[in-house]
Amino acid sequence: MNRKLTAALLVTAAVSTTVAFTALGSVFNYPDVLKEPAGDVLAAFRASQASVTGWFTVLAVSAALFAPIAVGVGRLSVHPAMRLGVPMGVAAAAVQVIGLLRWPVLVPGYAADAASADPAAATAASDSF
């Protein structure tokens, strides 16, 4: 990994994160929507499911870029702290990706169940969310 590739990944991650976060704010009122009751959040998700899922996927990919960025920065530095910094950066990227991927992977099921005619299934979906 060289300086130019590391710099390009940093710029790409920053730009794609900003664009996705801005888009989510526009189509889903994110992050303010999370202050609403679970049923309202799931209804808002259903209303714009395709775009919300897509933009959360972009955020997850942006977060994943921080793993190779951590490696690249670690290779560019000779400071002893990088022995800890690189694995921490990779772990942080993994945790962020896992957290963001719940929106395109798990939330569609919760949103569908929350709209169910079965009150028990709707309540369980809201509670699980």
N, C-alpha and C positions, 0 to 999 in steps of 0.2 A: 504494500500500500504506500503510495507516495503522497506528497503534499497536495498536488493538484486534485487527485482523486478524493482525498480526505476533505479538501475545501469544497469540492463540487457536491459531495454528499451532505456536508453541513448546510450549504445553501439550498439544496434540493429539499432537505428535511424541514428547514425553516419555512421555505415558501409553501410547500405542500401542506404543512401543518396550519399555517396561517389561512390559506385558502379554504381548507376543509373546515376549520373552526368557524370561519366567517360564514361559510355556506350553511353549516348546521345552525348557526344563530339566526340565519334568515329563514330557513325552511322549517325549523323545529323549535326555535326560541331557546336553543341550548346555550348555556347551561341553566338558565333561569327556569326552564320547564321542570327541572329536577326538584324544585321547591313545591311543586304541585302534588296532590294526592296521586298514588300509583295508578288508579283507574284513569285519571286525566292524562297522565304521561303516556300510558299505553294507547289511549284513544288518539292522542296527537301523533304517536308513532305510526299507528295504522293509517292515519290520514296522509302521511308522506313517507310511507315505509320504504319505497324504492330509493328515494333520494337520501333519506336518513341512513339507510343501510350502506349505500354507496359511499357517502361521506365519512362514515365511521370506519369503513374499510380503508379509505385513503389515510385517515388518521393512524390506523394501525400500521399501515405500510410505512408511513413517515416515522413512527416510533421504532419500527424494526430497523430503520436506517441507522439508529444510534448504536447498534451493536458493531457494525463495521467502522463507524466513526470512532468509537472507543478504541478499537484495535488500531486504527490509523493514527490517532493521536498518541496512543501508547508507543507506537513504533517511531514516532517523530521525537519523542522525549526520552532523555536518559535519566530523568529524575527517578529515584527509588520509589517514590509514591505511586508511580504508574503500575508497579506490580500489583497494587491493590486497586488502583483506579480503573484499569482495563476490565477486570472481571466484574467490578461493581457497575461499570457502564453497560456491560453486556447483560448483567442481571436486571438492571433498571429497564433496559429496552424490552427484555422478555416480559417483565411484570406489566409494563405499559401495554404491550401488544395483547396480552391475555385479558387485561381489563377492558380494552377497547373492542376486542372481538366478541365480547358478550352481546354487543348490540346487533351485529349481523347474524350471530349464531344462535343465541338463546332468546333474545327479546321478541323476534317474530312469533315464536311459539307462545310466549306469554301473552302477547297482544291478541293473537287469534283466540286463545282460551278465554281471555278477559271479555271478549265479545260474544262468548258462547251463551246460548239460551239457558244452559244449565247454571243456576246460581252458584252451586258448589264449585264448579269448574272455574267460573269467573272469579270467585273469591279466592280460590287457591292460586290462580294465576297472579292476581294482584298482590297476594301475600308473598308469593315466591319472588316476584319482581323486587 
